[in-house]
Amino acid sequence: KHTESIGKRAKAIRYKDTSSRWGSCTSEGNLSFSWRIMMAPPAVINYLVAHEVAHLKEMNHGPKFWKLCEKLCPDTDRCKDWLKRNGGALQAIVFE
């Protein structure tokens, strides 16, 4: 849905065991996400996907990026706040 609205496609989507970031986008268009986002509320998952998809068009965190991110996910600020409050608990989850 998000990729269609900006006219870009991801080359690949991967899930990783990361401890320092929720997601990333390479200059080649590969998106990666922490598997831990699957335990976040749907709105937060939507924000994280929108955030990385926005990087397909804007590879920085400048004003154009945030404008696009908010267009893709109007709940951007609320979701960022949720991650600030609860992200540490998600990052602490470890399976042995």
DAJOSUL-V168084 format. One record per backbone hydrogen bond with DSSP energy under -1.0 kcal/mol. NH is the residue of the N-H (numbers start at 1). CO is the residue of the C=O. E is the energy in kcal/mol with one decimal. If there is no record, write none. Layout:
NH,CO,E + NH,CO,E
This chain:
5,1,-1.7 + 8,3,-1.9 + 11,29,-2.3 + 14,31,-2.4 + 16,33,-3.0 + 18,16,-1.1 + 24,32,-2.4 + 26,30,-2.3 + 29,26,-1.8 + 31,12,-3.0 + 32,24,-2.5 + 33,14,-2.4 + 34,22,-2.7 + 35,16,-2.3 + 37,34,-1.6 + 38,35,-1.5 + 39,36,-1.9 + 40,37,-1.9 + 45,41,-2.1 + 46,42,-2.7 + 47,43,-2.0 + 48,44,-2.6 + 49,45,-2.5 + 50,46,-2.7 + 51,47,-3.0 + 52,48,-2.0 + 53,49,-2.7 + 54,50,-2.6 + 56,53,-1.7 + 57,54,-1.3 + 58,54,-2.6 + 66,62,-2.2 + 67,63,-2.2 + 68,64,-2.2 + 69,65,-2.9 + 70,66,-2.4 + 71,67,-1.7 + 72,68,-2.5 + 73,69,-2.4 + 76,73,-1.8 + 79,75,-2.7 + 80,76,-2.6 + 81,77,-2.2 + 82,78,-2.1 + 83,79,-2.4 + 84,80,-2.1 + 85,81,-2.2 + 86,82,-2.9 + 87,83,-2.4 + 90,86,-1.4 + 91,87,-2.7 + 92,88,-1.4 + 93,90,-1.2
